[in-house]
Amino acid sequence: MATIPCPHPSPLSESQDWYHPQTPSPESRPVSGYEIKKKLRHRHVKRSYVSKILAARRRKLYNEAIALLLTTQDVIAPALPAVDIKQRFLEQAEKWSRETRHLSSPAQQMMHPSYQAILGMGNENPRAIISLMIRDMQTSRRPWFWALSYFAQENPVSQSDAGKTDKMIKAWVDWEKARQSS
Amino acid sequence: MATQFRPTFAARRSLLRAFPNLRRNSGRKPKWRLRSPLSDSYQCVAWAACRTDRKWWPVHHTQFYWPPNLPRITPPLLPWIPWPPTPVDYLVQGFATLGYSHCDRREFEFGYQKVAIYANDGGATHMARQRFLGNGWLTKPGDLEDIIHGDLKDVEGDMAVAAEKYGQVAEVLKRSWWSAITNLCLFRCVWHTLKFSAWRLWWGALRVKWRAFP
């Protein structure tokens, strides 16, 4: 009896076709446990060899890149982002207030490294730091009063308002406005 | 804004990070609790003097208030020079104007109100005030929230200046209740207790737990 071929062949490949299972040929199939282990070991050796070659290639590329960076300074300079004074100020101010917020003694607060770093920035550019401090006092209410009186060489806060944070901030903001208008 | 509310877990986390001794006695029920929202209008010395309108410290600068005609430290002319240490005696003299005098015992004595001065190797660092009936001490750590803690040792820390801790109790002062009443301290304490309780109720209405530790 002749078989009629199916007009809709299965989309599955022969190996996936459950209806016509393909039995592996005896020469490709490992016959014993030893052969299975040998095959696995071989695969492992192949993989480790490839990974070794890739690692060596990567190491060589890294070494070349580091050598290039060390020999030419021009490569390093554009790689580093240009951090402006405002960003540096805000970073240090945030760190300072986070780490000294629980302290009450001004001596402890003002000897913090971040506060000293901001004072160092102020020595480079006092006018910019004064503006940044006053703006920061308005937004974050960080107490820059002593540093401001040092950089501005004057103190607009009256003795009757000593210690009152709101009035001290207002006095410094008014002082800044008067300075800009004059 | 001078006063700022933040979630209880955030407040407790920052306080426990600053004062690890608070965790020491905290079993199932912590022996300390928050009392007020975050505020930068006053700090520990002002709070020990029952004031919440300005910051107190014996310095020759308008950043801090100090009663007139009393000795104060002078900040250095150049900012990178270390500040001089604040002698404990300056704080003792300042609080003598409020009726306080030296005391040998830190335990509660009926009829007296006490304050404690903390100091480390770099001078005075902090003050705490005993509650009127002796059930705990009131501390305002810098610009953080007020807390009530059971023992003075709860906020003690390293004596080194670089450790940024309060050191240990160096002096305890006391005054009579009558002196506290004449200095309006009792009135201010009651007023602040009512104010803080109202805030706590408001937070309770917002379904934010104030006391419970998560």
Chai-1 contact restraints between the chains, C-beta under 6 A:
chainA,res_idxA,chainB,res_idxB,connection_type,confidence,min_distance_angstrom,max_distance_angstrom,comment,restraint_id
A,R101,B,G142,contact,1.0,0.0,6.0,A-B,restraint_1
A,R101,B,D143,contact,1.0,0.0,6.0,A-B,restraint_2
A,R101,B,L144,contact,1.0,0.0,6.0,A-B,restraint_3
A,H102,B,A18,contact,1.0,0.0,6.0,A-B,restraint_4
A,H102,B,P141,contact,1.0,0.0,6.0,A-B,restraint_5
A,H102,B,G142,contact,1.0,0.0,6.0,A-B,restraint_6
A,H102,B,L144,contact,1.0,0.0,6.0,A-B,restraint_7
A,L103,B,G142,contact,1.0,0.0,6.0,A-B,restraint_8
A,S104,B,Q43,contact,1.0,0.0,6.0,A-B,restraint_9
A,S104,B,C44,contact,1.0,0.0,6.0,A-B,restraint_10
A,S104,B,H126,contact,1.0,0.0,6.0,A-B,restraint_11
A,S104,B,G142,contact,1.0,0.0,6.0,A-B,restraint_12
A,S105,B,T125,contact,1.0,0.0,6.0,A-B,restraint_13
A,A107,B,W83,contact,1.0,0.0,6.0,A-B,restraint_14
A,M111,B,P82,contact,1.0,0.0,6.0,A-B,restraint_15
A,L119,B,P79,contact,1.0,0.0,6.0,A-B,restraint_16
A,R141,B,D40,contact,1.0,0.0,6.0,A-B,restraint_17
A,F145,B,Q63,contact,1.0,0.0,6.0,A-B,restraint_18
A,W146,B,H61,contact,1.0,0.0,6.0,A-B,restraint_19
A,W146,B,Q63,contact,1.0,0.0,6.0,A-B,restraint_20
A,Y150,B,P79,contact,1.0,0.0,6.0,A-B,restraint_21
A,V157,B,T62,contact,1.0,0.0,6.0,A-B,restraint_22
A,A162,B,T62,contact,1.0,0.0,6.0,A-B,restraint_23
A,A162,B,Y65,contact,1.0,0.0,6.0,A-B,restraint_24
A,G163,B,R54,contact,1.0,0.0,6.0,A-B,restraint_25
A,G163,B,K55,contact,1.0,0.0,6.0,A-B,restraint_26
A,G163,B,F64,contact,1.0,0.0,6.0,A-B,restraint_27
A,G163,B,Y65,contact,1.0,0.0,6.0,A-B,restraint_28
A,K164,B,R54,contact,1.0,0.0,6.0,A-B,restraint_29
A,T165,B,D40,contact,1.0,0.0,6.0,A-B,restraint_30
A,T165,B,S41,contact,1.0,0.0,6.0,A-B,restraint_31
